[in-house]
Amino acid sequence: QVQIVESGGGKVQPGGSLTLSCAASGSIVSVNSMAWDRQGEEVARISSDGATIYKASVKGRFTISRDIAKNMVYLQMNSLKPEDTGVYSCRVTGMVQNGLTQTGFSSWGRGTQVIVSS
């Protein structure tokens, strides 16, 4: 019922920048939180009220933002380091329309590869 598609990964030199994008679609009634995970570990999360949480190692370098109307979330990554390398997956939680009722969901995309290397 919910489709998650990420884009924007690639290879970049240390110190470079990348912006990841994630689009959520389907029978979505509302979105609660949207987050980016790197190989199962949360990197950044933004809640419905706009509050953000970052993994300590990316604070000050990464910025998560969202477009509520489009159900999209972005991750601006600056000053990239080799240890930032990995598959970044988008995780979305919220409510979907299920017939006459609404049910909660938590969905992940397939991920986008980020390689930081000289």
SULWOUR-V498580 format. One record per residue. N is the residue number from 0. RES is the residue in three letters. OMEGA is omega in whole degrees, -180 to 180 (* if undefined). Layout:
BEGIN
n:N res:RES omega:OMEGA
n:N res:RES omega:OMEGA
END
This chain:
BEGIN
n:0 res:GLN omega:180
n:1 res:VAL omega:177
n:2 res:GLN omega:180
n:3 res:ILE omega:180
n:4 res:VAL omega:178
n:5 res:GLU omega:176
n:6 res:SER omega:174
n:7 res:GLY omega:180
n:8 res:GLY omega:179
n:9 res:GLY omega:179
n:10 res:LYS omega:-179
n:11 res:VAL omega:179
n:12 res:GLN omega:175
n:13 res:PRO omega:-177
n:14 res:GLY omega:-179
n:15 res:GLY omega:-177
n:16 res:SER omega:173
n:17 res:LEU omega:173
n:18 res:THR omega:177
n:19 res:LEU omega:178
n:20 res:SER omega:179
n:21 res:CYS omega:179
n:22 res:ALA omega:177
n:23 res:ALA omega:-179
n:24 res:SER omega:-179
n:25 res:GLY omega:-177
n:26 res:SER omega:-175
n:27 res:ILE omega:176
n:28 res:VAL omega:179
n:29 res:SER omega:177
n:30 res:VAL omega:178
n:31 res:ASN omega:-179
n:32 res:SER omega:175
n:33 res:MET omega:-173
n:34 res:ALA omega:173
n:35 res:TRP omega:176
n:36 res:ASP omega:173
n:37 res:ARG omega:179
n:38 res:GLN omega:174
n:39 res:GLY omega:-179
n:40 res:GLU omega:-178
n:41 res:GLU omega:178
n:42 res:VAL omega:-179
n:43 res:ALA omega:-180
n:44 res:ARG omega:176
n:45 res:ILE omega:-177
n:46 res:SER omega:-177
n:47 res:SER omega:179
n:48 res:ASP omega:177
n:49 res:GLY omega:179
n:50 res:ALA omega:-177
n:51 res:THR omega:176
n:52 res:ILE omega:-179
n:53 res:TYR omega:169
n:54 res:LYS omega:-174
n:55 res:ALA omega:-174
n:56 res:SER omega:-179
n:57 res:VAL omega:-180
n:58 res:LYS omega:180
n:59 res:GLY omega:180
n:60 res:ARG omega:-179
n:61 res:PHE omega:176
n:62 res:THR omega:177
n:63 res:ILE omega:178
n:64 res:SER omega:-178
n:65 res:ARG omega:173
n:66 res:ASP omega:-174
n:67 res:ILE omega:-176
n:68 res:ALA omega:-177
n:69 res:LYS omega:-176
n:70 res:ASN omega:179
n:71 res:MET omega:176
n:72 res:VAL omega:-177
n:73 res:TYR omega:173
n:74 res:LEU omega:176
n:75 res:GLN omega:-177
n:76 res:MET omega:179
n:77 res:ASN omega:178
n:78 res:SER omega:-175
n:79 res:LEU omega:-180
n:80 res:LYS omega:178
n:81 res:PRO omega:-180
n:82 res:GLU omega:174
n:83 res:ASP omega:-180
n:84 res:THR omega:177
n:85 res:GLY omega:175
n:86 res:VAL omega:-179
n:87 res:TYR omega:-179
n:88 res:SER omega:178
n:89 res:CYS omega:-180
n:90 res:ARG omega:-176
n:91 res:VAL omega:174
n:92 res:THR omega:180
n:93 res:GLY omega:-178
n:94 res:MET omega:176
n:95 res:VAL omega:175
n:96 res:GLN omega:-179
n:97 res:ASN omega:-174
n:98 res:GLY omega:-180
n:99 res:LEU omega:-178
n:100 res:THR omega:175
n:101 res:GLN omega:180
n:102 res:THR omega:180
n:103 res:GLY omega:176
n:104 res:PHE omega:172
n:105 res:SER omega:-173
n:106 res:SER omega:178
n:107 res:TRP omega:172
n:108 res:GLY omega:-179
n:109 res:ARG omega:177
n:110 res:GLY omega:176
n:111 res:THR omega:-173
n:112 res:GLN omega:173
n:113 res:VAL omega:178
n:114 res:ILE omega:178
n:115 res:VAL omega:-175
n:116 res:SER omega:176
n:117 res:SER omega:*
END
